[in-house]
């Protein structure tokens, strides 16, 4: 199982802030999350499956490149999904 942690501002789009999920890649993790909240992944990913400009995903504390959603996950990994806040 993979531990997933979402920042507080993403909680309005997904019902839990911290949970466990079974997935073998970042992309699969997001698609699994869609089962709980349909289309959640579209908030995180561009149409070309790159991570959106104002979203960062960290795997075990390391930033995932925007184009690398096929990054493999292993049992015990921790994924943080963060959305940058902007505006004025």
N, C-alpha and C positions, 0 to 999 in steps of 0.2 A: 504494500500500500504506500501511496505517496501522500505526504502531508501538504496541504494547500492552505496558504494564508493570503487573504485579500485585505487591502487597505479599507479603511472605514468608508471612504466615498464610493467604493464598488459594492458595498452592502445593499444599496438601494436597487442594484441590478441582479444580485444573487443573494439567496436567503441566509447563507451562513458566512461567517468571516473566517472560520478555521475548521477544516474537516479533513478526512482521509478519503482517498479515491484510488481506484485501481486503473493504471494506465501505463503504457510502455513508451510514450513520447509526449512532448508538450502538446502537439496537435491532438493526439488521442485524448489527453486530459481535458482539453477545452471541449471536445465533442462529447465526452462523458458528462461534463458540466452542463451541456445543452440539454441533456435528458432531464435534469432537475429544473432548469430554467431555459426553455426553448430560445434559441438564437443568442444566448449569452456570448458565444464565440464571435459573433458578428460585431459585438461591441469592442472586442479585443483585437480582432484581425481585419486587415484590409481584404478586398476581394481577391487579391493575388496570394493570400494566406501569409503575408508578412505581418508582423506585429505592428499595430498602429503607432504613429509618431509619438503620441502622448501616453503610451503604455510601456512599461518595462516589466519584464519577467526575469526573475532571478532563480537559478537552480543552485541550491546549497550555497547561497551567497554570491554566486557569480552571475553577472549579467549575460543573458542570452542575446545573441545577435538578432536583429529584427527579422532577418530572412531565414533563421534557423529553427523553425517550429518543429522540425523532425528530430530535434535533440532527444536522445534516448533518456529514459528515466529508469531508475532501479529502486527496488523496495527499500524504504527508509529514507529516500530523498525528500527534500523540502523545497517546495516551489512557492515563491512569493510573487503575486501579481499586483502591480502598482499602477495607478493612473496619476499622471501629473495634473496638478491643479493649475489653471491659468485664468486670466481675466483681470479685470481692474476695477 
